[in-house]
Each structure stands twice: as C-alpha cells, then as structure tokens.
Amino acid sequence: MYLTFGNAEIRWVEGHYRGYYELQLTYTEATALYYGYPDIKTRNSNEYLSAVFTVQAGANCVQRPVAGGTVGFGSIKSGTSKNKTLA
C-alpha cells in the first residue's frame, strides 16, 4: 500500500498475487480487466477479478476514479480495497 502513497503517478498496485490482463476493445472504450491467482504453485481455477480499468475513446488517461474506486486486492489511491494486502 505504501507504493501508492509514496509515488504521485501510481494509482493502483497489487504486488502479492500474480495474474493477467484481459483487454476488451470497442469503438467507444478500451477496458482492461485484471485477474489474479492466490496460488500459482498448483494448477487451479481460483482466479478472481481484482480490478477493472477503462479508457474512453479520445481520452488520454484511465477513467477516474481508477477502477471505479474499488479493487478486490492491493492498494488503490483515492479508493477502497475489499481485501487489504501489503504491496
């Protein structure tokens, strides 16, 4: 959580779980969904949707509040995390 408060550029950080982004593109927006895994040592399907980021067509930044103001895990600046993790 300290990375978001110590750096003006970082809006969200999730440094514990590993995962992947799924990118969805339309004519009006680009949406990135971040899915994380609590355990990557074994084969499993325990993925969870941790955060959603949207960029509107013609905009040059992620829509504010970032991730709609709520993330599943990690630390978000100006928002809430459903499950606090140190990042």
ZARO-118738 format. One record per atom (N, C-alpha, C): atom name; residue in three letters; y, x, z. Coordinates in nm, 2 decimals, m for minus. Example, Ala and Ser with C-alpha at 12.3 -4.5 7.8 and 13.67 -1.06 7.14 Angstrom:
! ZARO-118738
N / ala / m0.57 / 1.32 / 0.78
CA / ala / m0.45 / 1.23 / 0.78
C / ala / m0.33 / 1.32 / 0.78
N / ser / m0.22 / 1.28 / 0.71
CA / ser / m0.11 / 1.37 / 0.71
C / ser / 0.00 / 1.29 / 0.79
This chain:
! ZARO-118738
N / met / m0.12 / 0.08 / 0.00
CA / met / 0.00 / 0.00 / 0.00
C / met / 0.12 / 0.08 / 0.00
N / tyr / 0.11 / 0.21 / 0.04
CA / tyr / 0.23 / 0.29 / 0.06
C / tyr / 0.28 / 0.34 / m0.08
N / leu / 0.20 / 0.34 / m0.18
CA / leu / 0.25 / 0.38 / m0.31
C / leu / 0.35 / 0.28 / m0.37
N / thr / 0.34 / 0.16 / m0.35
CA / thr / 0.43 / 0.06 / m0.40
C / thr / 0.57 / 0.07 / m0.33
N / phe / 0.57 / 0.11 / m0.21
CA / phe / 0.69 / 0.11 / m0.13
C / phe / 0.76 / 0.25 / m0.15
N / gly / 0.69 / 0.35 / m0.18
CA / gly / 0.75 / 0.48 / m0.20
C / gly / 0.79 / 0.51 / m0.34
N / asn / 0.76 / 0.43 / m0.44
CA / asn / 0.80 / 0.45 / m0.58
C / asn / 0.86 / 0.32 / m0.64
N / ala / 0.98 / 0.33 / m0.69
CA / ala / 1.05 / 0.22 / m0.74
C / ala / 0.99 / 0.16 / m0.86
N / glu / 0.91 / 0.24 / m0.94
CA / glu / 0.85 / 0.20 / m1.06
C / glu / 0.72 / 0.12 / m1.05
N / ile / 0.65 / 0.15 / m0.94
CA / ile / 0.51 / 0.09 / m0.92
C / ile / 0.53 / m0.05 / m0.86
N / arg / 0.48 / m0.15 / m0.93
CA / arg / 0.48 / m0.29 / m0.88
C / arg / 0.35 / m0.33 / m0.81
N / trp / 0.24 / m0.28 / m0.86
CA / trp / 0.11 / m0.31 / m0.80
C / trp / 0.02 / m0.19 / m0.81
N / val / m0.06 / m0.17 / m0.71
CA / val / m0.16 / m0.07 / m0.71
C / val / m0.29 / m0.12 / m0.64
N / glu / m0.40 / m0.08 / m0.70
CA / glu / m0.53 / m0.11 / m0.64
C / glu / m0.61 / 0.01 / m0.65
N / gly / m0.62 / 0.09 / m0.55
CA / gly / m0.68 / 0.22 / m0.56
C / gly / m0.82 / 0.23 / m0.50
N / his / m0.88 / 0.13 / m0.46
CA / his / m1.01 / 0.13 / m0.39
C / his / m1.12 / 0.09 / m0.49
N / tyr / m1.11 / m0.03 / m0.55
CA / tyr / m1.21 / m0.08 / m0.64
C / tyr / m1.19 / m0.03 / m0.78
N / arg / m1.30 / m0.02 / m0.85
CA / arg / m1.30 / 0.02 / m0.99
C / arg / m1.32 / m0.11 / m1.08
N / gly / m1.26 / m0.11 / m1.20
CA / gly / m1.27 / m0.23 / m1.28
C / gly / m1.22 / m0.20 / m1.42
N / tyr / m1.19 / m0.31 / m1.48
CA / tyr / m1.14 / m0.31 / m1.62
C / tyr / m1.04 / m0.42 / m1.65
N / tyr / m0.97 / m0.40 / m1.76
CA / tyr / m0.87 / m0.50 / m1.80
C / tyr / m0.93 / m0.57 / m1.92
N / glu / m0.90 / m0.70 / m1.93
CA / glu / m0.93 / m0.78 / m2.04
C / glu / m0.79 / m0.83 / m2.10
N / leu / m0.77 / m0.80 / m2.22
CA / leu / m0.64 / m0.83 / m2.29
C / leu / m0.65 / m0.95 / m2.38
N / gln / m0.56 / m1.04 / m2.36
CA / gln / m0.56 / m1.16 / m2.44
C / gln / m0.42 / m1.17 / m2.51
N / leu / m0.43 / m1.18 / m2.64
CA / leu / m0.30 / m1.18 / m2.72
C / leu / m0.29 / m1.31 / m2.79
N / thr / m0.17 / m1.37 / m2.78
CA / thr / m0.13 / m1.48 / m2.86
C / thr / 0.00 / m1.46 / m2.93
N / tyr / 0.05 / m1.55 / m3.01
CA / tyr / 0.18 / m1.53 / m3.07
C / tyr / 0.30 / m1.53 / m2.97
N / thr / 0.27 / m1.60 / m2.85
CA / thr / 0.38 / m1.61 / m2.76
C / thr / 0.38 / m1.52 / m2.64
N / glu / 0.26 / m1.46 / m2.61
CA / glu / 0.25 / m1.37 / m2.49
C / glu / 0.13 / m1.28 / m2.50
N / ala / 0.13 / m1.17 / m2.42
CA / ala / 0.02 / m1.09 / m2.40
C / ala / m0.02 / m1.09 / m2.25
N / thr / m0.14 / m1.12 / m2.22
CA / thr / m0.19 / m1.13 / m2.09
C / thr / m0.30 / m1.03 / m2.06
N / ala / m0.28 / m0.95 / m1.95
CA / ala / m0.39 / m0.86 / m1.91
C / ala / m0.45 / m0.91 / m1.78
N / leu / m0.58 / m0.93 / m1.78
CA / leu / m0.65 / m0.97 / m1.66
C / leu / m0.72 / m0.85 / m1.60
N / tyr / m0.71 / m0.81 / m1.48
CA / tyr / m0.78 / m0.70 / m1.42
C / tyr / m0.89 / m0.75 / m1.33
N / tyr / m1.01 / m0.71 / m1.37
CA / tyr / m1.13 / m0.75 / m1.29
C / tyr / m1.18 / m0.62 / m1.22
N / gly / m1.21 / m0.64 / m1.09
CA / gly / m1.26 / m0.53 / m1.01
C / gly / m1.40 / m0.55 / m0.96
N / tyr / m1.47 / m0.44 / m0.93
CA / tyr / m1.60 / m0.44 / m0.87
C / tyr / m1.60 / m0.37 / m0.73
N / pro / m1.65 / m0.44 / m0.63
CA / pro / m1.66 / m0.38 / m0.50
C / pro / m1.76 / m0.27 / m0.49
N / asp / m1.86 / m0.28 / m0.58
CA / asp / m1.97 / m0.18 / m0.57
C / asp / m2.01 / m0.14 / m0.71
N / ile / m1.99 / m0.01 / m0.75
CA / ile / m2.03 / 0.04 / m0.88
C / ile / m2.15 / 0.13 / m0.88
N / lys / m2.21 / 0.14 / m0.76
CA / lys / m2.33 / 0.23 / m0.75
C / lys / m2.45 / 0.16 / m0.79
N / thr / m2.45 / 0.02 / m0.79
CA / thr / m2.57 / m0.05 / m0.84
C / thr / m2.53 / m0.15 / m0.95
N / arg / m2.62 / m0.19 / m1.03
CA / arg / m2.59 / m0.29 / m1.13
C / arg / m2.58 / m0.42 / m1.06
N / asn / m2.47 / m0.49 / m1.09
CA / asn / m2.45 / m0.62 / m1.02
C / asn / m2.34 / m0.70 / m1.10
N / ser / m2.32 / m0.82 / m1.07
CA / ser / m2.22 / m0.90 / m1.14
C / ser / m2.12 / m0.95 / m1.04
N / asn / m2.08 / m0.87 / m0.94
CA / asn / m1.99 / m0.91 / m0.84
C / asn / m1.85 / m0.88 / m0.87
N / glu / m1.81 / m0.91 / m1.00
CA / glu / m1.67 / m0.88 / m1.04
C / glu / m1.58 / m0.99 / m0.99
N / tyr / m1.45 / m0.96 / m0.97
CA / tyr / m1.36 / m1.06 / m0.92
C / tyr / m1.23 / m1.04 / m1.00
N / leu / m1.16 / m1.14 / m1.02
CA / leu / m1.03 / m1.14 / m1.09
C / leu / m0.92 / m1.10 / m0.98
N / ser / m0.87 / m0.98 / m1.00
CA / ser / m0.78 / m0.92 / m0.89
C / ser / m0.63 / m0.95 / m0.93
N / ala / m0.59 / m0.94 / m1.05
CA / ala / m0.45 / m0.96 / m1.09
C / ala / m0.44 / m1.00 / m1.23
N / val / m0.33 / m1.08 / m1.26
CA / val / m0.30 / m1.12 / m1.40
C / val / m0.16 / m1.08 / m1.43
N / phe / m0.14 / m1.01 / m1.54
CA / phe / m0.01 / m0.96 / m1.58
C / phe / 0.02 / m1.02 / m1.72
N / thr / 0.15 / m1.07 / m1.74
CA / thr / 0.19 / m1.14 / m1.86
C / thr / 0.32 / m1.08 / m1.91
N / val / 0.32 / m1.06 / m2.04
CA / val / 0.44 / m1.01 / m2.11
C / val / 0.47 / m1.12 / m2.22
N / gln / 0.59 / m1.18 / m2.21
CA / gln / 0.63 / m1.28 / m2.31
C / gln / 0.67 / m1.22 / m2.44
N / ala / 0.65 / m1.29 / m2.55
CA / ala / 0.69 / m1.23 / m2.68
C / ala / 0.84 / m1.20 / m2.68
N / gly / 0.88 / m1.08 / m2.73
CA / gly / 1.01 / m1.04 / m2.74
C / gly / 1.06 / m0.97 / m2.61
N / ala / 0.99 / m0.98 / m2.50
CA / ala / 1.03 / m0.92 / m2.37
C / ala / 0.98 / m0.77 / m2.37
N / asn / 1.05 / m0.69 / m2.29
CA / asn / 1.01 / m0.55 / m2.28
C / asn / 0.96 / m0.51 / m2.15
N / cys / 0.92 / m0.62 / m2.07
CA / cys / 0.86 / m0.59 / m1.94
C / cys / 0.76 / m0.70 / m1.90
N / val / 0.69 / m0.67 / m1.79
CA / val / 0.59 / m0.76 / m1.74
C / val / 0.67 / m0.88 / m1.67
N / gln / 0.63 / m1.00 / m1.69
CA / gln / 0.69 / m1.11 / m1.63
C / gln / 0.71 / m1.10 / m1.48
N / arg / 0.82 / m1.14 / m1.43
CA / arg / 0.84 / m1.13 / m1.28
C / arg / 0.83 / m1.27 / m1.22
N / pro / 0.78 / m1.29 / m1.10
CA / pro / 0.72 / m1.18 / m1.02
C / pro / 0.59 / m1.13 / m1.08
N / val / 0.57 / m1.00 / m1.06
CA / val / 0.45 / m0.94 / m1.12
C / val / 0.32 / m1.01 / m1.07
N / ala / 0.23 / m1.03 / m1.16
CA / ala / 0.10 / m1.10 / m1.12
C / ala / 0.12 / m1.24 / m1.06
N / gly / 0.24 / m1.30 / m1.08
CA / gly / 0.26 / m1.43 / m1.02
C / gly / 0.29 / m1.42 / m0.88
N / gly / 0.31 / m1.30 / m0.82
CA / gly / 0.34 / m1.28 / m0.68
C / gly / 0.22 / m1.27 / m0.59
N / thr / 0.10 / m1.29 / m0.64
CA / thr / m0.02 / m1.28 / m0.56
C / thr / m0.13 / m1.21 / m0.63
N / val / m0.19 / m1.12 / m0.56
CA / val / m0.30 / m1.04 / m0.62
C / val / m0.42 / m1.06 / m0.52
N / gly / m0.54 / m1.04 / m0.58
CA / gly / m0.66 / m1.05 / m0.50
C / gly / m0.68 / m0.93 / m0.40
N / phe / m0.66 / m0.81 / m0.45
CA / phe / m0.68 / m0.69 / m0.37
C / phe / m0.57 / m0.59 / m0.41
N / gly / m0.55 / m0.50 / m0.32
CA / gly / m0.45 / m0.40 / m0.34
C / gly / m0.32 / m0.43 / m0.28
N / ser / m0.21 / m0.36 / m0.33
CA / ser / m0.08 / m0.37 / m0.27
C / ser / 0.02 / m0.41 / m0.38
N / ile / 0.10 / m0.51 / m0.36
CA / ile / 0.20 / m0.56 / m0.46
C / ile / 0.33 / m0.56 / m0.39
N / lys / 0.43 / m0.51 / m0.47
CA / lys / 0.57 / m0.51 / m0.42
C / lys / 0.62 / m0.65 / m0.45
N / ser / 0.69 / m0.70 / m0.35
CA / ser / 0.75 / m0.84 / m0.36
C / ser / 0.65 / m0.94 / m0.38
N / gly / 0.54 / m0.94 / m0.31
CA / gly / 0.44 / m1.04 / m0.32
C / gly / 0.34 / m1.03 / m0.21
N / thr / 0.22 / m1.10 / m0.23
CA / thr / 0.12 / m1.10 / m0.12
C / thr / m0.01 / m1.07 / m0.18
N / ser / m0.10 / m1.01 / m0.10
CA / ser / m0.23 / m0.97 / m0.14
C / ser / m0.33 / m1.06 / m0.05
N / lys / m0.43 / m1.12 / m0.12
CA / lys / m0.52 / m1.20 / m0.04
C / lys / m0.60 / m1.12 / 0.05
N / asn / m0.63 / m0.99 / 0.01
CA / asn / m0.71 / m0.91 / 0.10
C / asn / m0.65 / m0.77 / 0.10
N / lys / m0.60 / m0.73 / 0.21
CA / lys / m0.52 / m0.60 / 0.22
C / lys / m0.62 / m0.48 / 0.21
N / thr / m0.59 / m0.39 / 0.12
CA / thr / m0.66 / m0.26 / 0.11
C / thr / m0.56 / m0.15 / 0.11
N / leu / m0.59 / m0.04 / 0.16
CA / leu / m0.51 / 0.08 / 0.16
C / leu / m0.52 / 0.14 / 0.02
N / ala / m0.40 / 0.16 / m0.04
CA / ala / m0.40 / 0.22 / m0.18
C / ala / m0.30 / 0.33 / m0.18
